[in-house]
Amino acid sequence: MAHQFRLNGLIRPDNFIDGQRVAAATVLADANPQMPLCCEETLGPVVPLFRFDDEAEAIRAANDTPFGLASYCYSQDLRRIDRVARRLEAGNVGIDEGALASEAAPFGGVKESGYGREGSKYGLDDYLSINYLCQGGLE
């Protein structure tokens, strides 16, 4: 199925870094929910731009995916930031920030984007097993 959208950042033959072909950063204007990137986890420099009428519609659209590695929220309204960030179904939420990874912060997704975290003190939790032992009849 062909989709009509404006594309900026095509893969060109001269897009090489250290001999490896790389995709240039790509912005998809006028993206829509029928596009494959809405049901596939896109791991690349791709930013789809969706139109929405209100905050609730934007949050619904952001959460309407089987994936949840990261979400991003940009606003100068602190109340809106708090409201939106708490409702986004993602393991990580960048607020006015695109580079949200840090060795001191737990990093990982929810839904089909993974289980558990890496980094921070929580990174080892998935490798640990807690056992409760209760022994009776001791004299």
Secondary structure as GFF3:
##gff-version 3
##sequence-region A 1 139
A	DSSP	beta_strand	6	8	.	.	.	ID=ss1
A	DSSP	beta_strand	16	17	.	.	.	ID=ss2
A	DSSP	beta_strand	20	21	.	.	.	ID=ss3
A	DSSP	beta_strand	26	29	.	.	.	ID=ss4
A	DSSP	three_ten_helix	36	38	.	.	.	ID=ss5
A	DSSP	beta_strand	46	48	.	.	.	ID=ss6
A	DSSP	alpha_helix	55	63	.	.	.	ID=ss7
A	DSSP	beta_strand	67	68	.	.	.	ID=ss8
A	DSSP	beta_strand	70	73	.	.	.	ID=ss9
A	DSSP	alpha_helix	78	87	.	.	.	ID=ss10
A	DSSP	beta_strand	92	95	.	.	.	ID=ss11
A	DSSP	beta_strand	110	111	.	.	.	ID=ss12
A	DSSP	three_ten_helix	121	127	.	.	.	ID=ss13
###
